[in-house]
Amino acid sequence: MKVIKTENNQEKIYVQMQDMGHLNSTDMPIPASIYMKVFGNGVTIIDDSNRFSFVSFEDPKDIEFFKGLDFIIDYNEYKHLGLEEISKKGEEVSTAIHGIVTKYNAMSDDEKKKNANMIDAYNNLEYKIAAIAELYHIKQSGLDLEPFFDPKGNAKRKRR
């Protein structure tokens, strides 16, 4: 999840470590400034102890990079949505996944090799739908999303 805020007249973006781990698992090039901040100190382990922690970025180029990553859920876009609206967003992603699978499965082996980026698109959409499902379950339990996230620190409460 990413949280975009303006603090002291400066835009900042906070990104959860689990999103950084997913990003690092893709073939997508990560700007050096982002990579060094998160992974530049040797081995970075992302597990249940830190996956909901946030990393902050202030550089406008870094902020624009994260804004362009649609597969990382934008907290501000979801925090006021009801269950039906969150479900609809999940259905939209599911439809996109189905479209990729249908198109990819209809391709010849040569076409599949030429369109390997479709696998990345599929994986990113699968990641996004899992995040939407997590938000849905939090909302379904009757809890507000706000108490779960403290972008300047860690998740305030452990999530499932």
C-alpha positions, 0 to 999 in steps of 0.5 A: 500500500502506498500513502501519499501525503503533504507534510510541511508543504512537501509531498511525500509517499510512504510505501509498505515493505511488502510492496517493495518486496513484490516490486523487487521480485519483478523484472521492472527497473527500480530507480537507484535512489529507491533501491539503495534506500530499501535494499542498499544496506546488504541483505534486506529481509521482509517478513511478518515483523516488517512487511506492514512497515512503511518507507518514506520517499520525498524525491519528486522522481521517486514519488512519480515512480510510485504513483505510476505503479498501479499494482500498489494500492493507493490508500487514499483511493480506498480508505472511504470506500464501502464493501460494494465499491471495494468489491467492484474494484476487485471485479475490475481487476479480476476481469483484467486478469481474465483478459490477459489469461484468455489472450495469452492462452490463445497465443502460439509458443512464439507469440508467448515468447514475444509477449513475456511481459504479459506474465508480469502484468498478470503477476502484478494484477494478482498482487493487486487483487490480493491487496484489495481482498485484504482491504475488503476483509478489514472493512468487512470486519467492521474496522476502519482502515485508518487505525491500521496504518501509521505511515511514519512507523509500523502498522498500528495493529497486526493484520491477518 
